[in-house]
């Protein structure tokens, strides 16, 4: 049995993972999904990572999965706990000393030119489910105040010593495939794995995503 620590993106919550959690548990695994403390403007990137580490406790073997903005947090978790693998799921890849607010310009992220949240993030998610997620996460986002964390330089000097995979979603409109392939090559020097699905693939294809995660070797 593997424990999967599931880290949501900016403006999201642990609720985003509920379908994948169910799929992984049906396969005999354990899951930890934490809503990051983004409502406190004084919380740092290390504080966000600490909330995940505390929830994990002593559960091993461990695979850390970081989605979107959670890419700034997943490696910090792996720097503090022993993990068998880190999966960057259509995620932002930080560089040492780079504040999240500067990632957009430094990475060359293209403007998607789509204002509608459903069409940008959730276009392949059933509408009723998408509306539930937008309502749930929207309440949290209204209280979100990431002042310190958003401006804080990413605190690691180098990528943690953990086997790292990147999973690209081919239908992602927010982080389009062409941009992601270049971003991954420049910052991780690997070829990403790929699957169909949009930015919130954990909601549109939870079974396929859980199958991919369950296939990652996690040792004893």
C-alpha positions in Angstrom: 0.0 0.0 0.0 1.3 3.4 -1.0 0.3 6.7 0.5 -0.3 9.5 -2.0 0.0 13.1 -0.8 -2.1 15.2 -3.1 -1.4 18.9 -3.3 -3.9 21.2 -5.0 -3.2 24.3 -7.1 -3.7 28.0 -6.5 -7.3 28.8 -5.8 -8.1 25.1 -5.3 -8.6 22.9 -2.3 -8.4 19.3 -1.1 -11.9 18.8 -2.5 -10.4 18.9 -6.0 -8.9 15.4 -5.3 -12.0 13.6 -3.9 -12.6 11.5 -7.0 -9.0 10.4 -7.3 -8.8 9.7 -3.6 -11.8 7.3 -4.0 -10.2 5.6 -7.0 -6.8 5.1 -5.2 -8.5 3.8 -2.1 -10.4 1.3 -4.2 -7.0 0.1 -5.5 -5.9 -0.5 -1.9 -3.9 2.7 -1.4 -4.0 5.5 1.2 -4.4 9.2 0.4 -3.7 12.6 2.1 -5.2 15.7 0.6 -4.8 19.0 2.5 -6.3 22.4 1.9 -3.3 24.7 2.0 -3.4 27.6 4.5 -3.7 30.2 1.8 -6.1 32.5 3.8 -3.3 33.7 6.1 -1.1 36.4 4.4 1.8 35.6 6.8 2.1 32.0 5.8 5.2 31.1 3.8 5.9 28.4 1.2 7.5 26.4 4.0 4.3 26.8 6.0 2.3 25.4 3.2 4.6 22.4 2.9 4.6 22.0 6.6 0.8 21.5 6.6 1.2 18.6 4.1 4.1 17.1 6.1 2.1 17.2 9.3 -0.8 15.4 7.6 1.4 12.7 6.2 2.9 11.8 9.5 4.8 8.6 9.4 2.9 7.0 6.6 5.2 5.3 4.0 6.0 4.5 1.3 5.0 7.9 0.0 4.4 9.5 -3.4 3.9 13.2 -3.5 1.6 14.6 -6.3 1.7 18.4 -7.0 -0.8 20.0 -9.3 -0.4 23.4 -11.0 0.7 26.1 -8.5 1.3 23.2 -6.1 4.5 22.6 -8.0 6.1 25.2 -5.7 5.1 23.1 -2.7 5.6 19.5 -3.7 9.5 19.6 -3.9 9.5 21.4 -0.5 7.6 18.5 1.0 10.1 16.0 -0.5 12.9 18.0 1.0 11.4 17.3 4.5 10.1 13.7 4.2 11.4 10.6 2.5 9.4 10.1 -0.7 9.6 7.3 -3.3 8.6 9.7 -6.1 7.4 13.2 -6.9 4.8 13.7 -9.6 4.4 17.1 -11.1 0.9 17.2 -12.6 0.5 19.9 -15.2 2.5 21.9 -12.7 4.6 25.0 -12.4 8.3 24.1 -12.0 10.1 26.5 -9.7 13.8 27.5 -9.9 15.9 28.3 -6.9 15.3 31.8 -5.6 12.4 32.4 -8.0 9.2 33.9 -6.4 6.0 32.5 -7.6 4.9 35.9 -8.8 7.9 36.0 -11.2 7.4 32.5 -12.6 4.9 33.7 -15.2 7.3 36.0 -17.0 10.5 34.0 -16.5 8.9 30.8 -17.8 7.5 32.4 -20.9 3.9 31.2 -20.0 1.6 32.3 -22.8 -1.6 34.1 -22.1 -4.4 31.7 -22.8 -6.8 34.4 -23.9 -9.8 32.7 -22.2 -11.7 34.5 -19.5 -14.4 32.0 -18.7 -13.2 29.7 -15.8 -15.1 26.7 -17.0 -13.7 26.9 -20.5 -10.2 27.6 -19.3 -9.8 25.0 -16.5 -12.8 22.6 -16.5 -13.9 22.3 -20.1 -13.9 18.5 -20.0 -15.4 18.2 -16.5 -19.2 17.4 -16.3 -20.9 20.8 -15.9 -22.7 19.9 -12.6 -19.5 18.7 -11.0 -17.6 21.7 -12.3 -20.1 24.1 -10.8 -19.9 22.4 -7.5 -16.1 22.7 -7.5 -16.2 26.3 -8.6 -18.6 27.2 -5.9 -16.7 25.3 -3.2 -13.2 26.5 -4.2 -14.6 30.0 -4.9 -15.6 30.5 -1.3 -12.0 29.7 -0.2 -10.5 31.8 -3.0 -12.4 34.8 -1.8 -10.6 34.5 1.5 -7.2 33.7 -0.1 -4.4 36.1 0.8 -1.0 34.7 -0.4 0.9 37.9 0.0 4.0 36.5 1.6 4.1 33.1 -0.1 3.5 34.6 -3.6 6.5 37.0 -3.2 8.8 34.7 -1.3 11.8 33.4 -3.3 11.6 29.7 -3.7 13.8 28.5 -0.8 15.6 25.4 -2.1 19.1 25.7 -3.6 18.5 22.7 -5.8 15.8 20.2 -6.7 15.4 17.6 -4.0 17.0 14.2 -4.4 13.8 12.3 -5.3 12.7 10.5 -8.5 10.6 13.1 -10.4 8.0 12.6 -13.1 6.0 15.2 -15.0 2.6 14.4 -16.3 1.4 16.6 -19.1 -2.3 16.9 -20.0 -2.7 17.2 -23.7 -6.0 19.1 -23.6 -4.9 21.7 -21.0 -5.8 25.2 -22.1 -4.1 26.9 -19.1 -0.7 25.2 -19.5 -0.8 24.1 -23.2 1.3 21.1 -24.3 3.8 23.1 -26.4 4.7 25.4 -23.5 4.8 22.5 -21.0 7.2 20.4 -23.1 9.6 23.3 -23.4 9.2 24.2 -19.7 9.9 20.7 -18.5 12.9 20.3 -20.8 14.4 23.6 -19.6 13.8 23.1 -15.9 13.8 19.3 -15.2 15.7 18.0 -18.3 13.2 15.1 -18.7 10.5 14.1 -21.2 7.1 14.4 -19.6 4.6 11.6 -19.6 1.3 12.5 -21.3 -2.4 11.7 -21.0 -5.6 13.3 -22.4 -7.5 15.8 -20.3 -7.7 19.4 -19.3 -6.1 21.3 -16.5 -8.4 19.8 -13.8 -7.8 16.2 -15.0 -8.3 14.9 -11.5 -12.0 15.7 -12.0 -12.4 14.8 -15.7 -10.5 11.6 -15.7 -10.0 10.4 -12.1 -9.8 6.7 -13.0 -7.1 7.2 -15.6 -5.1 9.5 -13.4 -5.4 7.1 -10.4 -4.3 4.2 -12.7 -1.2 6.2 -13.7 -0.4 7.1 -10.1 -0.9 3.5 -8.9 1.6 2.3 -11.4 4.5 4.3 -10.0 7.0 2.1 -8.2 7.1 3.0 -4.5 9.2 0.3 -3.0 8.5 -1.4 0.3 
